[in-house]
Amino acid sequence: MSPTSSPSLTELAASGTPFALISRDSRTVEILTGDVVDVDLLADIPLTDAAGAAREVLALVPYRQVVERGFVCHDDRAPLRCLVVGEHRTVSLDDAFAQLPTASVPLGDPGFDIADEDYADIVRTVIADEIGRGEGANFVIRRDFTATVGTDAATAALTWFRALLAHERGAYWTFAVVTPGHVAVGASPEAHVSAVDGVVTMNPISGTFRHPAGGATAATLSEFLESTKETEELFMVVDEELKMMSAVCSDGGRITGPHLKEMSRLTHTEYVLRGRSRLDPRDILRETMFAPTVTGSPMQNACTVIARHEAEPRGYYSGVAALFTPRETLTANEPTHDLDAPILIRTAYLADGTLRVPVGATLVRHSDPYGEVSETHGKAAGVLGAIGAVPRDQVAEASIDEDAPTPEPRRLADDPDIAALLRSRNERLASFWLNPQGSGETAPFAGRSALVVDAEDRFTTMLAHQLRHHGLAVEIVPWSEVTDAQVDAAELLVSGPGPGDPRDLSSPRIRRMREVVARRRAAGAPLLAVCLSHQILADTLGIELAPLAAPHQGLQKEVDVFGVPASIGFYNTFTARVPAGTDRAGEAEVSADASGDVYALRGPAFASVQGHLESILSRDGMTTLERLVGHALGTGAA
């Protein structure tokens, strides 16, 4: 990188040259210039030139790229825009401030595209009709703050970028990307995924504490950290991102945290997930599209729910800005580029004289509609206040200097009581995902194999990872691709979890999963059924299926599994139910609670479980999984 600061940033903006400004630390601003290339697929991102030489590329990946994974969306054909970097230089933060404009950018006709009461109605509908019908654990539904802008787009971008540098702290990237017909300026708090020297990192952030007037204090933050809703919301997104990590990392991923992400107007809770991978970074990006913190879970069905409840396409909201940097040293079978990709949130977009700031709230079973309305206001105000479009909140222990960055206030994470509250969260979690994992070489089922049928919930990637640590060779096949021959040939067939009503015979997915379970049962071949498939198995035994009074999405429960207590995480809206006190159903032994809700079944060559033993919420997941697999394979009593 060259240290030169010529031409100036204002001259660069006036030249019409496509450029990007990125601040990833508190000292420097990176300036990228080059040519714009729009491509159709992630695999088309041009990481090499015609001669095969590696080059640096900054890609803006729109939400519509989920179609690459077969997911649905309102497809606006937003381009996968690549800035092929010709020059990458840095300037000091002070130099950048001296060059960036300070004049305000007036806004006209400001307001949300969806009225508050209408958004509250959407929240109620999603809770009742989506979470309440078993379509998933959580969903993010957005609304947009819009306004007209008369200022030149490049000048507005520089002005807003300067304001974000001055007034927003704690961002992962502060950035401005200016390309023909499109401007994006933001301060993203969240790294979606990075891959550096073969180490993949994801950073799930969830739970939003809006600072009160005068700033956050240990007392006000403690109340937020003790909230069941906020805690479970974070655990759910960690589970969802561990699904992705298990798909791209040979070691499945390990979590550290929780930590606080302290910003100027908002504080979030977060974990960090790390694992090793040799995949091309474009493949890593595809397998991790997109963060559950801005979509929901399970991911595939979350996209379907978003399409049902958002009337307009998302554009780049919830996509990523992906910087692909050639690696300085390469070894055989290693990727040629490192990847750094923040989520495109807390971002203002400017096109055709219209400003758009999309914001969303994570809707869970505990959500209060007006609380979620307030959260979208807080997130929009965080961006708009930082860029000076609306009055700025007072920030604790920091006076804003218009000509300099905001000084760092005392970190609340350093408060002993806050630190203790954060640490206490891990007492509920599975040590398997918190601690270094063994190799599985001496596992109880070494030399055995399993076929996992995925019913559109990538919990199967975590489940497969745990099965491998028990010694099994594992293959995952989607429900729509698994053949009868594969079902018959599997040594152990694991019929996986998925969204939806197990009684819904109009669903091709439900019908196929029923066929898979019935075929294995008829053959008397080893079968393990999980969650949705557990319910389907129960139905074949004549056990009633019914919706729960309140969904168990992201709920941790202490249950009895055939005489052994176990702490297990649940993500179900429906349950198999027997009369209270029932311990058998036909050829199956039943493990149920006092109300008759069935948590596990076992019989000749089969076992099943309602909970997700692979979840971070399942402290006893690995031992319970070993018991159930051992029963199905006939190698030990469950």
Phi, psi and omega per residue, in radians:
M1 nan 2.436 3.124
S2 -1.587 2.452 -3.127
P3 -1.414 -0.085 -3.070
T4 -1.081 2.593 3.124
S5 -2.014 0.330 -3.112
S6 -1.943 2.383 0.021
P7 -1.266 2.858 3.128
S8 -1.168 2.863 -3.122
L9 -1.141 -0.638 3.105
T10 -1.193 -0.655 3.065
E11 -1.144 -0.674 3.098
L12 -1.084 -0.772 3.133
A13 -1.107 -0.671 -3.112
A14 -1.260 -0.387 -3.049
S15 -1.301 -0.313 -3.081
G16 1.447 0.025 3.118
T17 -1.242 2.304 3.040
P18 -1.078 2.416 -3.121
F19 -2.682 2.891 3.034
A20 -2.434 2.469 3.027
L21 -2.019 2.272 -3.104
I22 -2.354 2.277 2.998
S23 -2.039 2.033 -3.134
R24 -1.998 0.071 3.040
D25 -2.579 -3.068 -3.069
S26 -1.645 0.181 -3.030
R27 -2.118 -0.470 -2.983
T28 -2.355 2.831 2.984
V29 -2.193 2.252 3.091
E30 -1.599 2.415 -3.134
I31 -2.076 2.073 -3.127
L32 -2.012 2.267 3.045
T33 -2.256 2.739 -3.140
G34 2.925 -2.737 -3.108
D35 -1.855 2.579 3.135
V36 -1.678 2.277 3.054
V37 -2.274 2.201 3.049
D38 -1.713 2.303 -3.124
V39 -2.201 2.917 -3.085
D40 -1.576 -0.672 -2.988
L41 -2.186 2.717 3.084
L42 -1.038 -0.632 3.125
A43 -1.114 -0.334 -3.120
D44 -1.519 -0.095 3.114
I45 -0.994 2.117 -2.926
P46 -1.409 1.452 -3.097
L47 -1.398 -0.175 3.064
T48 -2.300 2.717 3.082
D49 -1.548 -3.056 -3.078
A50 -1.052 -0.492 -3.139
A51 -1.539 -0.012 3.123
G52 1.563 0.113 3.141
A53 -1.373 2.411 3.140
A54 -1.201 2.497 3.090
R55 -2.440 2.809 -3.108
E56 -1.532 2.429 -3.121
V57 -2.422 2.344 2.946
L58 -1.858 2.075 -3.096
A59 -1.991 2.315 2.947
L60 -1.671 1.972 -3.035
V61 -1.768 1.990 -3.114
P62 -1.349 2.848 3.131
Y63 -1.048 -0.559 -3.066
R64 -1.052 -0.271 -3.137
Q65 -1.141 -0.153 3.068
V66 -1.062 -0.304 3.089
V67 -1.095 -0.408 3.090
E68 -1.117 -0.433 3.107
R69 -1.720 0.145 3.122
G70 1.418 0.256 -3.134
F71 -1.573 2.761 -3.100
V72 -1.616 2.702 3.053
C73 -2.876 2.868 2.905
H74 -1.333 1.864 -2.965
D75 -1.540 1.856 3.134
D76 -1.650 0.082 -3.122
R77 0.994 0.495 3.051
A78 -0.966 2.307 -3.026
P79 -1.262 2.530 2.940
L80 -1.421 1.647 -2.932
R81 -1.587 2.194 -3.105
C82 -2.025 2.193 2.962
L83 -1.692 1.825 3.117
V84 -1.399 1.961 -2.908
V85 -1.331 2.118 3.032
G86 -1.643 -0.582 3.109
E87 -2.444 2.375 3.119
H88 -2.322 1.929 -3.118
R89 -2.292 2.925 3.131
T90 -2.216 2.647 2.975
V91 -2.274 2.765 3.086
S92 -1.224 2.772 3.109
L93 -1.065 -0.679 3.123
D94 -1.100 -0.744 3.114
D95 -1.095 -0.711 3.124
A96 -1.086 -0.757 3.133
F97 -1.074 -0.643 -3.134
A98 -1.174 -0.441 -3.060
Q99 -1.692 -0.372 -3.010
L100 -1.477 2.487 -3.120
P101 -1.230 2.693 -3.097
T102 -2.065 -0.180 -3.102
A103 -1.094 2.501 -3.125
S104 -1.192 2.725 3.098
V105 -1.957 1.804 -3.095
P106 -1.158 2.525 3.080
L107 -2.004 2.529 3.075
G108 -2.066 2.581 3.080
D109 0.885 0.930 -3.108
P110 -1.339 2.613 3.062
G111 2.791 2.949 3.118
F112 -1.430 2.569 3.113
D113 -1.298 -0.369 3.094
I114 -2.092 2.191 -3.127
A115 -1.101 2.688 -3.107
D116 -0.956 -0.830 -3.089
E117 -1.160 -0.630 3.100
D118 -1.161 -0.671 3.109
Y119 -1.172 -0.703 3.087
A120 -1.043 -0.665 3.091
D121 -1.121 -0.677 3.094
I122 -1.086 -0.742 3.120
V123 -1.030 -0.825 3.140
R124 -1.040 -0.747 -3.112
T125 -1.131 -0.756 -3.136
V126 -1.110 -0.744 3.131
I127 -1.096 -0.780 -3.060
A128 -1.340 -0.817 -2.959
D129 -1.658 -0.335 -3.123
E130 -1.891 -1.106 3.085
I131 -1.102 -0.692 -3.123
G132 -1.199 -0.304 3.109
R133 -1.878 0.217 3.056
G134 1.401 0.315 -3.108
E135 -1.344 -0.231 3.102
G136 2.893 3.103 -3.066
A137 -1.580 -0.611 -3.102
N138 -2.775 2.651 -3.122
F139 -2.489 2.513 3.107
V140 -1.883 2.074 3.107
I141 -2.005 2.285 -3.006
R142 -1.809 2.856 2.891
R143 -2.442 2.806 -3.046
D144 -2.059 2.337 2.901
F145 -1.531 2.257 -3.101
T146 -2.249 2.726 3.076
A147 -2.850 2.818 3.054
T148 -1.638 2.615 -3.101
V149 -2.323 2.175 3.132
G150 -1.660 -0.224 -3.106
T151 -1.296 2.567 3.045
D152 -0.880 2.390 -2.999
A153 -1.060 -0.788 -3.114
A154 -1.151 -0.684 3.110
T155 -1.148 -0.730 3.089
A156 -1.057 -0.714 -3.130
A157 -1.080 -0.800 3.131
L158 -1.115 -0.710 -3.134
T159 -1.112 -0.810 -3.134
W160 -1.185 -0.651 3.107
F161 -1.068 -0.754 3.116
R162 -1.084 -0.759 -3.124
A163 -1.108 -0.683 3.108
L164 -1.145 -0.716 3.087
L165 -1.050 -0.662 -3.076
A166 -1.382 -0.571 -2.902
H167 -2.092 -0.032 3.108
E168 -2.126 2.277 3.096
R169 -2.092 2.796 3.063
G170 1.465 0.051 -3.136
A171 -1.247 2.593 3.035
Y172 -1.314 -0.862 2.980
W173 -2.217 2.362 2.804
T174 -1.917 2.265 -2.925
F175 -2.647 2.766 2.941
A176 -2.439 2.245 3.097
V177 -2.133 2.077 -3.079
V178 -2.079 1.939 3.098
T179 -2.312 2.870 -3.065
P180 -0.936 2.109 3.077
G181 1.365 0.065 -3.059
H182 -2.686 2.293 3.094
V183 -2.257 2.367 3.033
A184 -2.277 2.213 3.139
V185 -2.320 2.223 -3.088
G186 -2.789 3.028 3.042
A187 -2.347 1.463 -3.064
S188 -1.344 2.232 3.128
P189 -1.403 -0.217 -2.837
E190 -2.175 2.111 2.938
A191 -1.358 2.083 3.089
H192 -1.275 -1.028 -3.141
V193 -2.646 2.502 2.988
S194 -2.345 2.696 3.077
A195 -2.434 1.914 -3.091
V196 -2.263 2.088 3.133
D197 0.923 0.691 3.077
G198 1.445 -0.005 3.105
V199 -1.781 2.076 3.131
V200 -1.661 2.330 3.136
T201 -2.231 2.342 2.982
M202 -2.157 2.703 -2.979
N203 -2.396 1.282 3.134
P204 -1.148 2.201 3.119
I205 -2.107 2.307 3.094
S206 -2.745 2.838 -3.019
G207 1.471 2.103 -3.075
T208 -2.160 2.046 3.071
F209 -1.855 1.980 3.116
R210 -1.486 2.131 -3.066
H211 -1.111 2.355 3.072
P212 -1.275 2.952 3.090
A213 -0.969 2.313 -3.087
G214 1.617 -0.155 3.057
G215 1.751 2.916 -3.120
A216 -1.329 2.567 3.039
T217 -2.228 2.904 3.110
A218 -1.039 -0.646 -3.115
A219 -1.179 -0.821 -3.119
T220 -1.217 -0.615 3.125
L221 -1.216 -0.610 3.141
S222 -1.052 -0.728 3.123
E223 -1.044 -0.733 3.098
F224 -1.105 -0.788 -3.074
L225 -1.193 -0.392 3.125
E226 -1.526 -0.015 -3.119
S227 -1.254 2.209 3.096
T228 -1.079 -0.750 -3.126
K229 -1.029 -0.851 -3.075
E230 -1.166 -0.678 3.131
T231 -1.128 -0.847 -3.114
E232 -1.169 -0.574 3.112
E233 -1.063 -0.745 3.124
L234 -1.187 -0.761 3.137
F235 -1.041 -0.679 -3.125
M236 -1.131 -0.710 -3.138
V237 -1.291 -0.519 3.041
V238 -1.117 -0.788 3.066
D239 -0.967 -0.789 -3.079
E240 -1.148 -0.686 -3.136
E241 -1.338 -0.458 3.011
L242 -1.146 -0.544 3.026
K243 -1.004 -0.786 3.141
M244 -1.163 -0.773 3.140
M245 -1.060 -0.683 -3.138
S246 -1.176 -0.402 3.109
A247 -1.411 -0.502 -3.031
V248 -1.929 -0.221 -3.055
C249 -2.007 2.329 -3.134
S250 -1.124 -0.497 -3.135
D251 -1.747 0.174 2.993
G252 1.346 -0.420 3.129
G253 1.762 2.533 3.126
R254 -2.292 2.484 -3.083
I255 -1.811 2.517 2.985
T256 -2.262 2.672 -3.084
G257 2.195 -2.823 0.036
P258 -1.385 2.775 3.104
H259 -2.179 2.941 2.990
L260 -1.765 2.384 2.949
K261 -1.824 1.738 -3.049
E262 -1.677 2.044 3.112
M263 -2.010 -3.094 -3.008
S264 -1.195 -0.643 -3.045
R265 -2.129 -0.227 -3.100
L266 -2.366 2.635 2.975
T267 -2.214 2.386 3.119
H268 -2.110 2.826 2.962
T269 -1.826 2.607 -3.028
E270 -2.638 2.755 2.918
Y271 -2.138 2.867 3.027
V272 -2.115 2.286 3.128
L273 -2.000 2.355 -3.134
R274 -2.379 2.521 3.057
G275 -2.804 3.069 -3.108
R276 -1.910 2.483 -3.123
S277 -2.653 2.563 3.039
R278 -1.916 0.204 -3.129
L279 -1.209 2.647 2.951
D280 -0.997 2.372 -3.101
P281 -1.039 -0.466 3.075
R282 -1.183 -0.611 3.075
D283 -1.228 -0.671 3.068
I284 -1.047 -0.757 3.141
L285 -1.094 -0.731 -3.134
R286 -1.130 -0.772 -3.089
E287 -1.225 -0.293 -3.133
T288 -1.895 0.198 3.074
M289 -1.270 2.244 -0.376
F290 -2.081 -3.086 -3.025
A291 -1.132 2.335 3.083
P292 -1.108 -0.370 3.111
T293 -1.142 -0.297 3.132
V294 -2.163 0.129 3.092
T295 -2.252 -1.090 -3.092
G296 2.353 -3.015 3.131
S297 -2.639 2.578 -0.074
P298 -1.156 2.628 -2.904
M299 -1.023 -0.845 -3.055
Q300 -1.078 -0.809 -3.129
N301 -1.263 -0.479 3.068
A302 -1.044 -0.697 3.107
C303 -1.093 -0.666 3.101
T304 -1.138 -0.748 3.130
V305 -1.126 -0.739 3.097
I306 -1.007 -0.770 -3.135
A307 -1.117 -0.513 3.123
R308 -1.317 -0.525 -2.960
H309 -2.004 -0.157 2.999
E310 -1.853 2.157 -3.054
A311 -1.374 -0.426 -3.038
E312 -2.048 2.691 3.090
P313 -1.077 2.768 -3.090
R314 -1.516 -0.289 -3.036
G315 1.111 -2.187 -3.129
Y316 -1.691 -0.107 3.132
Y317 -1.030 2.269 -3.132
S318 1.338 -0.019 2.951
G319 -1.372 -2.762 -3.132
V320 -2.416 2.733 2.864
A321 -1.746 2.087 -3.003
A322 -2.055 2.033 3.106
L323 -1.773 2.028 3.116
F324 -1.768 2.039 -3.071
T325 -2.043 2.202 3.112
P326 -1.001 2.391 3.131
R327 -1.349 2.496 -3.098
E328 -1.291 -0.627 3.106
T329 -2.195 2.376 -3.087
L330 -2.143 2.517 3.005
T331 -2.158 2.871 -3.076
A332 -1.034 2.463 3.077
N333 1.122 0.329 3.080
E334 -1.851 2.635 3.096
P335 -1.103 2.651 -3.091
T336 -1.451 -0.317 -3.056
H337 -2.253 2.582 2.886
D338 -1.541 2.806 -3.083
L339 -2.287 2.391 3.021
D340 -2.384 2.006 -2.971
A341 -2.398 1.723 3.009
P342 -1.380 2.737 3.073
I343 -1.329 2.467 3.104
L344 -1.459 1.369 2.977
I345 -2.263 2.968 -3.042
R346 0.879 0.809 -3.033
T347 -2.250 2.407 3.050
A348 -1.783 2.335 3.127
Y349 -2.002 2.446 3.139
L350 -2.289 2.112 3.098
A351 -2.631 2.355 3.096
D352 0.940 0.657 3.059
G353 1.346 0.172 -3.136
T354 -2.060 2.206 3.038
L355 -1.535 2.394 3.092
R356 -2.371 2.210 3.078
V357 -2.132 1.695 3.136
P358 -1.370 2.441 3.085
V359 -2.473 2.622 3.142
G360 -2.431 2.806 3.068
A361 -2.097 2.502 3.096
T362 -1.475 2.055 -3.078
L363 -1.706 2.157 3.123
V364 -2.232 3.110 -3.053
R365 -1.097 -0.425 -3.137
H366 -1.542 -0.056 -2.951
S367 -1.061 2.417 2.971
D368 -1.744 2.148 -3.046
P369 -0.927 -0.763 -3.098
Y370 -1.328 -0.459 3.013
G371 -1.139 -0.651 3.116
E372 -1.262 -0.604 3.018
V373 -1.027 -0.807 -3.135
S374 -1.084 -0.656 -3.136
E375 -1.106 -0.702 3.116
T376 -1.152 -0.632 3.067
H377 -1.103 -0.749 -3.131
G378 -1.106 -0.725 -3.138
K379 -1.188 -0.728 3.097
A380 -1.121 -0.726 -3.138
A381 -1.133 -0.557 3.106
G382 -1.051 -0.761 3.102
V383 -1.274 -0.885 -3.033
L384 -1.162 -0.640 3.085
G385 -1.180 -0.699 -3.134
A386 -1.115 -0.659 -3.123
I387 -1.523 0.002 3.077
G388 1.464 0.230 -3.123
A389 -1.395 -0.415 3.050
V390 -2.327 2.839 3.124
P391 -0.994 2.449 -3.107
R392 -1.486 2.514 3.041
D393 -1.238 2.684 3.002
Q394 -1.261 2.342 -3.122
V395 -1.879 2.297 -3.100
A396 -1.036 2.333 2.998
E397 1.084 0.369 3.139
A398 -2.537 2.127 3.030
S399 -1.693 2.301 -3.064
I400 -1.368 2.216 3.029
D401 -1.852 2.044 -3.075
E402 -1.050 -0.356 -3.058
D403 -1.833 0.187 -3.113
A404 -2.675 2.776 3.096
P405 -1.085 2.668 3.082
T406 -1.134 2.268 3.087
P407 -1.170 2.666 -3.130
E408 -1.335 2.128 3.044
P409 -1.388 3.066 3.095
R410 -1.073 2.369 -3.136
R411 -1.368 2.186 3.117
L412 -1.183 -0.425 3.112
A413 -1.086 -0.358 3.129
D414 -1.411 -0.189 3.108
D415 -1.197 2.240 -3.069
P416 -1.018 -0.671 -3.138
D417 -1.192 -0.677 3.098
I418 -1.148 -0.774 3.132
A419 -1.051 -0.687 3.140
A420 -1.173 -0.699 3.094
L421 -1.070 -0.724 3.123
L422 -1.133 -0.811 -3.121
R423 -1.068 -0.607 -3.065
S424 -1.119 -0.414 -3.137
R425 -1.073 -0.615 -3.074
N426 -1.261 -0.250 3.102
E427 -1.089 -0.386 -3.114
R428 -1.531 -0.166 -2.882
L429 -1.769 2.822 -3.124
A430 -1.274 2.198 -3.137
S431 -1.122 -0.420 -3.132
F432 -0.960 -0.672 -3.096
W433 -1.596 -0.197 -3.126
L434 -1.657 -0.494 -3.024
N435 -1.912 2.807 3.041
P436 -0.977 2.381 -3.052
Q437 -1.692 2.451 3.103
G438 -1.199 2.988 -3.064
S439 -1.366 -0.380 -3.096
G440 1.465 0.061 -3.053
E441 -1.176 -0.480 3.140
T442 -1.916 0.457 -3.069
A443 -1.226 2.800 -3.016
P444 -1.179 -0.383 -3.083
F445 -1.993 0.509 3.130
A446 -0.985 2.334 3.139
G447 1.581 -0.132 3.103
R448 -1.682 2.941 -3.095
S449 -2.379 2.783 -3.141
A450 -2.515 2.531 2.992
L451 -1.931 2.138 -3.140
V452 -1.819 2.164 3.113
V453 -1.683 2.052 -3.085
D454 -1.544 2.155 -3.134
A455 -1.837 0.689 3.112
E456 1.278 0.694 2.946
D457 -2.529 1.957 -3.032
R458 -1.354 0.289 2.824
F459 -0.960 -0.406 -3.140
T460 -1.078 -0.497 3.114
T461 -1.207 -0.656 3.073
M462 -1.215 -0.710 3.124
L463 -1.098 -0.748 3.118
A464 -1.090 -0.686 3.122
H465 -1.084 -0.738 3.118
Q466 -1.190 -0.678 3.099
L467 -1.081 -0.665 3.097
R468 -1.119 -0.637 3.101
H469 -1.226 -0.307 2.998
H470 -1.549 0.056 3.032
G471 1.803 -0.105 -3.081
L472 -1.421 2.476 2.922
A473 -1.456 2.200 -2.936
V474 -2.171 2.390 2.978
E475 -2.160 2.416 3.086
I476 -1.889 2.304 3.116
V477 -2.282 2.307 3.087
P478 -1.117 2.630 -3.134
W479 -0.971 -0.601 -3.070
S480 -1.361 -0.173 -3.095
E481 -2.020 -0.293 -3.082
V482 -1.177 2.335 -3.125
T483 -1.718 2.812 3.075
D484 -1.071 -0.611 3.135
A485 -1.113 -0.690 3.094
Q486 -1.157 -0.727 3.117
V487 -1.038 -0.735 -3.105
D488 -1.241 -0.618 -2.995
A489 -1.452 -0.328 -3.046
A490 -1.068 2.369 3.061
E491 -1.185 -0.867 2.972
L492 -2.190 2.216 3.059
L493 -1.818 2.201 3.079
V494 -1.873 1.933 3.132
S495 -1.584 2.036 -2.852
G496 -1.523 3.139 3.122
P497 -1.431 2.935 3.087
G498 -3.094 2.896 3.133
P499 -1.355 2.921 2.977
G500 1.825 3.105 -3.112
D501 -1.589 2.063 -3.104
P502 -1.115 -0.235 3.137
R503 -1.578 -0.077 -3.008
D504 -1.421 1.584 -3.107
L505 -1.322 -0.116 3.068
S506 -1.362 -0.226 -3.127
S507 -1.518 2.111 3.088
P508 -1.013 -0.605 -3.134
R509 -1.158 -0.806 3.130
I510 -1.105 -0.739 3.141
R511 -1.061 -0.765 -3.107
R512 -1.181 -0.691 3.114
M513 -1.130 -0.604 3.064
R514 -1.130 -0.700 3.116
E515 -1.118 -0.723 -3.135
V516 -1.081 -0.859 -3.126
V517 -1.103 -0.790 -3.115
A518 -1.103 -0.686 -3.109
R519 -1.132 -0.775 3.120
R520 -1.152 -0.721 3.130
R521 -1.094 -0.752 -3.120
A522 -1.109 -0.576 -3.138
A523 -1.425 -0.228 -3.086
G524 1.156 0.470 -3.089
A525 -1.656 2.669 -3.055
P526 -0.978 2.256 -3.050
L527 -2.445 2.314 2.933
L528 -2.098 2.179 -3.112
A529 -2.011 2.354 -3.026
V530 -2.155 2.267 3.007
C531 0.960 -1.844 3.125
L532 -0.950 -0.779 -3.112
S533 -1.223 -0.530 3.011
H534 -1.059 -0.744 3.123
Q535 -1.133 -0.709 3.109
I536 -1.115 -0.759 3.091
L537 -1.048 -0.768 3.129
A538 -1.025 -0.694 -3.138
D539 -1.100 -0.659 3.116
T540 -1.162 -0.356 3.117
L541 -1.614 0.099 3.132
G542 1.425 0.263 3.133
I543 -1.526 2.383 -3.122
E544 -1.123 2.476 2.988
L545 -1.933 2.375 -3.084
A546 -2.633 2.645 3.036
P547 -1.252 2.556 3.047
L548 -1.260 2.688 3.078
A549 -1.100 -0.622 3.068
A550 -2.413 2.287 -3.087
P551 -1.022 2.495 3.069
H552 -1.732 1.034 -3.114
Q553 -1.640 1.941 -3.102
G554 1.298 0.559 -3.085
L555 -1.835 2.302 3.066
Q556 -1.729 2.272 -3.111
K557 -2.340 2.589 2.983
E558 -1.633 2.023 -3.071
V559 -2.257 2.838 3.070
D560 -1.690 2.137 3.099
V561 -1.987 1.633 3.132
F562 0.921 0.898 3.031
G563 1.563 -0.044 3.138
V564 -2.078 2.154 3.121
P565 -1.209 2.501 -3.113
A566 -2.572 2.425 3.043
S567 -1.655 2.032 -2.977
I568 -2.342 2.556 3.066
G569 -1.608 2.404 -3.095
F570 -2.093 2.479 3.062
Y571 -2.389 1.058 -3.089
N572 -2.282 2.587 3.049
T573 -1.895 -0.403 3.107
F574 -1.966 2.789 3.133
T575 -2.515 2.663 2.892
A576 -1.475 2.397 -3.014
R577 -2.396 2.313 3.096
V578 -2.081 2.824 3.036
P579 -1.025 2.488 -3.115
A580 -0.911 2.366 3.117
G581 1.577 -0.103 -3.141
T582 -1.261 2.284 3.093
D583 -2.134 0.028 3.057
R584 -2.492 2.599 3.033
A585 -2.449 1.743 -3.060
G586 1.093 -2.209 -3.119
E587 -1.465 0.010 -3.046
A588 -1.810 2.477 2.947
E589 -1.507 2.420 -3.026
V590 -1.978 2.329 2.991
S591 -1.982 1.926 -3.043
A592 -2.389 2.831 3.095
D593 -1.534 -3.057 -3.059
A594 -1.120 -0.429 3.127
S595 -1.478 -0.190 -3.124
G596 1.746 -0.019 3.088
D597 -1.202 2.225 -3.009
V598 -1.549 2.149 3.140
Y599 -1.729 -0.438 -3.138
A600 -2.768 2.706 3.083
L601 -2.355 2.626 2.977
R602 -2.634 2.547 -3.132
G603 -2.805 -2.847 -3.101
P604 -1.042 1.889 3.080
A605 1.151 0.283 3.071
F606 -2.430 2.691 3.037
A607 -2.640 2.720 3.141
S608 -2.631 2.807 3.137
V609 -2.564 2.412 3.114
Q610 -1.331 -0.668 -3.091
G611 -1.369 3.060 3.135
H612 -1.825 1.738 -3.105
L613 -1.170 -0.344 -3.134
E614 -1.476 -0.216 -3.085
S615 -1.173 2.642 3.019
I616 -1.097 -0.335 3.131
L617 -1.381 -0.149 -3.092
S618 -1.689 1.530 -3.134
R619 -1.059 -0.571 -3.116
D620 -1.845 0.447 -3.054
G621 -1.123 -0.814 -3.059
M622 -1.150 -0.739 -3.131
T623 -1.220 -0.653 3.111
T624 -1.187 -0.698 3.103
L625 -1.070 -0.753 3.125
E626 -1.054 -0.718 3.133
R627 -1.109 -0.783 -3.073
L628 -1.247 -0.717 3.092
V629 -1.116 -0.739 3.116
G630 -1.028 -0.692 3.107
H631 -1.149 -0.822 -3.105
A632 -1.065 -0.675 -3.124
L633 -1.461 -0.149 3.131
G634 1.321 0.408 -3.127
T635 -1.751 -0.086 -3.135
G636 -3.129 2.785 3.131
A637 -1.315 2.453 3.073
A638 -1.348 nan nan
